[in-house]
C-alpha cells in the first residue's frame, strides 16, 4: 500500500511540475511576442531548444523514437488548442 501511495504522490508532483513548466513557458512566450519576436520564429526556436535538450539528455536514437509518432498526433489534433470537441 505504501508503494501505491508513493506512486500517487509522485504522479501528483509530476503533474504539478508540468503545469508549472507550462506556465513558465507561456509567460516567456507572451513576453517575447510582446517584445516583437515573431511567433513563427519563436516556435522554431522552442522546438529546436526542446529537441536539442532532449537529445543531450537521452541521445539521438531515443529522441527519434519518442518523436516517431508526432506527425500522426499532430494530424489527429492533439496539439490544436482551439478545436471543438463534441
C-alpha positions, 0 to 999 in steps of 0.5 A: 500500500505504501508503494501505491501511495508513493506512486500517487504522490509522485504522479501528483508532483509530476503533474504539478511540475508540468503545469508549472513548466507550462506556465513558465513557458507561456509567460516567456512566450507572451513576453517575447511576442510582446517584445516583437519576436515573431511567433513563427520564429519563436516556435522554431526556436522552442522546438529546436531548444526542446529537441536539442535538450532532449537529445543531450539528455537521452541521445539521438536514437531515443529522441527519434523514437519518442518523436516517431509518432508526432506527425500522426498526433499532430494530424489527429489534433492533439496539439490544436488548442482551439478545436471543438470537441463534441 
